[in-house]
Amino acid sequence: MAHPMRNEHHTAQTGPGPAAARAPSGALGRKLAAIAAGTDIPFCIVLASGAVFRHGSADPAFTLTFRTSGAQRRLLLLGYVGLLESYFDGSLDVDGDLALAFRAGIDGGHDRAGNPLVALRNRWHEWRCSNRSIPQAKANARFHYGLGEAFYRPWLDAPAMMYTCAYWSEGTATLEEAQRNKMDHVCRKVRLSAGETFVDVGSGWGGLLFHAWEHYGALGTGVNATTEQVVETRAEIARRGLADKLAVVDADFREIPGQYDKLLSIGTLEHAGRNQLPEVVRAHADAMKPGALGVIHFIGHVGMRETEFFIRNYIFPGGWIPSLSQALDAMERCGLEILDVENLRRHYALTLDAWGERFDRNWETIHALDPRRFDERFRRIWRTYLWSCAEVFRGKDVQLNLFQVTVSKGNVGNRYPMSRGFLYPPP
């Protein structure tokens, strides 16, 4: 997928430019040399003194320009987090391909280099923003998802506005098609049928609720901790005249009401919190009738890792990414049988590419919604989130996966197909 809108537009220029000096001496020189040693991507770094450091003989894919010596010190003190925070406040600029800038850092593992000060900040974040209490969990959800439908609409798919990994089966050309593929994929996995009840945990703006009713005749209840999304979804349900078919409940994911024939949880476990995963999975299991089928779709770490401080502090406060083994253990302890596990990691890279491109292309529209809220700092933080996550999901050293786990409440017997063939109907 092309990335026509990944460029920043600043005074620093890519291209041959002035003759490059050797890396500066001392800690900064060693840091720049280490970044260069980890990647084949050509780049240029312009220091606050005006000195230029070049890597590679080709035209640079990106140029980092330090506007202040303080930004250079922040890199040495906080590592890549310091680099990001300098970019956010404008003391560092990026010209060229932002995604390749992240790829260069990820290639060398610099995004995973341990930093004691960042680790301390992450522990402070956990103490301050943990999802232990339901009011704090709700505040965390609203921080991100409560930005409003008008903010998300320009860069998500229309009309469903699915804000989770899409499914890019061969031949898929658009984000809209990929998100329809995803909705059908999970509905087929649980064998969703007309007249059945299902719960959509983390229902967003109701795209899956509407799709499941229109294409499968199923009766859905959404559970959502973001009041803004609940209000917007209820308004759309009323507008479509579906109040007797669909509903949405403003509740924490530990408070799912009722029991259902099927469960769809698309992008929820990442918001459970470090110590709340067992509670959230227990609530999922309790919401399933005996014999019910479910799909639990979530981002999972490779092995047990600390969740990225940048993501937790700036994007998803309180969020915590479990490993697959931790999630499966919680499911099994709650009486759920694991029927199937599918990894859609590569699909998420393409989804984030599409979101990043659309976000960049529609930034002026977003900015005009509320220029004080959606300012240049906000833009840089969200560009970092979208483009860096795309590169993490496609990185050569895999750190994150996207899992879809199909489960049953108890023994499914002969009621579930013996192969995956039913998931892939002929064209």
Residue pairs with C-beta under 8 A, 6 or more apart in sequence:
1 350
1 353
1 354
1 357
2 357
3 97
3 99
3 353
3 356
3 357
4 357
5 356
5 357
5 360
5 361
6 97
6 98
6 99
6 100
6 356
6 357
6 360
6 387
7 95
7 96
7 97
7 98
8 93
8 94
8 95
8 96
8 98
9 95
10 65
10 93
10 94
10 95
11 65
11 93
12 46
12 63
12 65
12 93
12 95
13 63
13 95
14 44
14 59
14 60
14 61
14 62
14 63
14 95
14 96
15 59
15 60
16 59
17 44
17 52
17 54
17 60
17 63
18 52
19 52
20 44
20 52
20 53
20 54
21 51
21 52
21 53
22 53
23 29
23 30
23 32
23 33
23 36
23 53
24 32
24 47
24 51
24 53
27 76
28 47
28 72
28 75
28 76
31 75
31 76
32 45
32 53
34 108
34 110
35 55
35 104
35 105
35 108
35 110
36 43
36 55
37 108
38 104
38 105
38 107
38 108
38 109
38 110
39 55
39 103
39 104
39 105
39 107
39 108
40 56
40 107
41 55
41 56
41 61
41 62
41 100
41 103
41 104
41 107
42 54
42 55
42 56
42 57
42 58
42 59
42 60
42 61
43 54
43 55
43 56
43 60
43 61
43 62
43 63
43 64
43 96
43 100
43 101
43 104
44 52
44 53
44 54
44 55
44 60
44 62
44 63
44 64
45 52
45 53
45 54
45 63
45 64
45 65
45 66
46 52
46 53
46 63
46 64
46 65
46 66
47 53
47 66
47 72
48 66
48 67
48 68
48 69
48 71
48 72
49 69
54 60
60 96
61 96
61 97
61 100
61 101
61 104
62 94
62 95
62 96
62 97
62 98
62 100
62 101
62 104
63 94
63 95
63 96
64 83
64 92
64 93
64 94
64 101
65 92
65 93
65 94
65 95
66 72
66 86
66 91
66 92
67 90
67 91
67 92
67 93
68 91
70 86
70 91
71 82
71 86
71 91
71 92
74 82
74 83
74 85
74 86
74 91
75 82
75 83
75 86
76 82
77 117
78 85
78 115
78 117
78 118
79 110
79 113
79 115
79 118
80 105
80 110
80 111
80 113
81 115
81 118
81 309
81 310
83 92
84 310
84 384
86 92
87 93
87 94
87 380
87 384
88 314
88 377
88 380
88 381
88 384
89 377
90 376
90 377
94 101
98 383
98 384
98 387
99 353
99 356
99 387
99 390
99 391
102 111
102 384
102 387
102 388
102 391
102 392
103 391
103 395
105 111
106 388
106 391
106 392
106 395
106 397
107 395
107 396
109 397
111 308
111 388
111 392
112 399
118 309
119 306
119 309
121 309
121 313
122 306
122 307
122 309
122 312
122 313
125 309
125 312
125 313
125 317
126 274
129 136
129 140
129 312
129 317
129 318
130 136
130 273
130 274
130 275
130 318
131 137
131 140
131 271
131 272
131 273
131 274
131 276
131 318
131 320
132 273
132 275
132 276
134 252
134 254
134 255
136 318
137 225
137 252
137 253
137 271
137 273
137 276
137 318
138 225
138 226
138 227
138 252
139 317
140 271
140 316
140 317
140 318
140 319
141 225
141 226
141 271
142 225
142 226
142 227
142 228
143 317
144 315
144 316
144 317
145 163
145 204
145 226
145 228
145 229
146 226
146 227
146 228
146 229
147 228
148 228
148 369
149 161
149 205
149 228
149 229
149 232
150 369
151 366
151 369
151 374
152 161
152 163
152 205
153 161
154 358
154 359
154 362
154 365
154 366
155 355
155 358
155 359
155 362
155 366
156 162
156 163
156 175
156 355
156 358
157 166
157 175
157 176
157 178
157 179
158 176
159 207
160 176
160 179
160 180
160 183
160 205
160 207
160 208
160 210
160 211
161 204
161 205
161 207
162 179
162 182
162 183
162 204
162 207
162 208
163 204
163 267
164 182
164 204
164 266
164 267
164 297
165 182
165 267
165 297
165 344
165 347
165 348
165 351
165 402
166 175
166 178
166 179
166 181
166 182
166 347
166 350
166 351
166 354
167 178
167 179
167 181
167 182
167 185
167 344
167 347
168 178
168 181
168 346
168 347
168 350
168 351
169 181
172 178
172 181
175 351
175 354
175 355
175 358
178 347
178 350
178 351
178 354
179 207
180 211
183 207
183 208
183 211
183 212
184 211
184 215
185 404
185 423
186 208
186 264
186 266
186 295
186 297
186 404
187 211
187 212
187 215
187 216
187 218
187 264
188 422
188 423
189 293
189 295
189 340
189 404
189 406
189 423
190 198
190 262
190 263
190 264
190 293
190 294
190 295
190 406
191 262
191 293
191 416
192 198
192 212
192 216
192 218
192 262
193 216
193 217
193 218
194 216
194 217
194 218
195 217
195 218
195 219
196 218
196 219
196 261
196 262
197 218
197 219
197 220
197 221
197 260
197 261
197 262
198 212
198 218
198 219
198 220
198 221
198 260
198 261
198 262
198 263
198 264
199 220
199 221
199 222
199 223
199 256
199 258
199 260
199 262
199 263
199 264
199 287
200 208
200 209
200 212
200 220
200 221
200 222
200 223
200 264
200 265
200 266
201 223
201 253
201 256
201 263
201 264
201 265
201 266
201 268
201 284
201 287
202 223
202 224
202 253
202 265
202 266
202 267
202 268
202 271
203 209
203 222
203 223
203 224
203 229
203 233
203 248
204 222
204 224
204 229
204 233
205 229
205 232
205 233
205 236
206 222
206 233
206 236
206 237
206 246
206 248
208 220
208 264
208 266
209 220
209 222
209 233
209 237
209 246
209 248
210 236
210 240
210 242
210 246
212 218
212 220
212 264
213 219
213 220
213 242
213 245
213 246
218 262
219 245
219 246
220 245
220 246
220 247
221 246
221 247
221 248
221 249
221 257
221 258
221 260
222 230
222 233
222 246
222 247
222 248
222 249
223 248
223 249
223 251
223 253
223 255
223 256
223 257
224 230
224 233
224 248
224 249
224 250
224 251
225 250
225 251
225 252
225 253
225 271
227 250
230 248
230 249
230 250
233 248
234 248
237 243
237 246
237 247
237 248
249 257
251 257
253 268
253 271
253 272
253 280
253 283
254 276
254 279
254 280
254 283
255 283
256 283
256 284
256 286
256 287
258 287
259 286
259 287
259 288
259 289
259 292
260 287
260 288
260 289
260 292
261 289
261 292
262 288
262 292
262 293
262 294
263 284
263 287
263 288
263 292
263 293
263 294
263 295
263 296
264 294
264 295
264 297
265 284
265 294
265 295
265 296
265 297
265 298
266 295
266 297
267 297
267 298
267 299
268 280
268 296
268 298
269 277
269 280
269 281
269 296
269 298
269 322
269 327
270 298
270 299
270 316
270 319
270 320
270 321
270 322
271 316
271 318
271 319
272 279
272 280
272 281
272 320
272 322
273 318
273 319
273 320
274 307
274 320
277 320
277 322
277 326
277 327
277 330
278 330
278 333
278 334
281 296
281 327
281 330
281 331
281 333
281 334
281 336
282 330
282 334
284 294
284 296
284 334
284 336
285 331
285 334
285 335
285 336
285 409
288 294
288 336
288 409
289 409
290 409
290 410
291 408
291 409
291 410
291 412
291 415
292 408
292 409
293 339
293 406
293 407
293 408
293 409
293 412
293 416
294 336
294 406
294 407
294 408
294 409
295 404
295 405
295 406
295 407
296 327
296 331
296 404
296 405
296 407
297 402
297 403
297 404
297 405
298 322
298 327
298 402
298 403
298 405
299 321
299 348
299 400
299 401
299 402
299 403
300 321
300 322
300 323
300 324
300 327
300 400
300 401
300 402
300 403
301 307
301 321
301 322
301 323
301 399
301 400
301 401
302 323
302 398
302 399
302 400
302 401
303 323
304 323
304 325
304 326
305 321
305 323
305 399
307 319
307 320
307 321
310 384
311 319
311 385
311 389
312 318
312 319
312 320
314 381
314 385
315 381
315 382
315 385
321 400
322 330
324 341
324 401
324 403
327 403
327 405
328 338
328 341
328 405
331 338
331 405
331 407
332 338
335 409
335 410
336 407
336 408
336 409
337 407
337 408
337 409
337 410
337 411
337 412
338 405
338 406
338 407
339 406
339 407
339 408
339 412
339 416
340 404
340 405
340 406
340 420
341 403
341 404
341 405
341 406
342 403
342 404
342 406
343 401
343 402
343 403
344 401
344 402
344 403
344 404
345 393
345 398
345 400
345 401
345 402
346 393
346 394
347 402
348 389
348 390
348 393
348 400
348 402
349 390
349 391
349 393
349 394
352 386
352 387
352 389
352 390
352 393
353 390
355 386
356 383
356 386
356 387
356 390
359 366
359 382
359 383
359 386
360 383
363 379
366 374
367 374
367 375
367 379
392 399
392 400
393 400
393 402
408 416
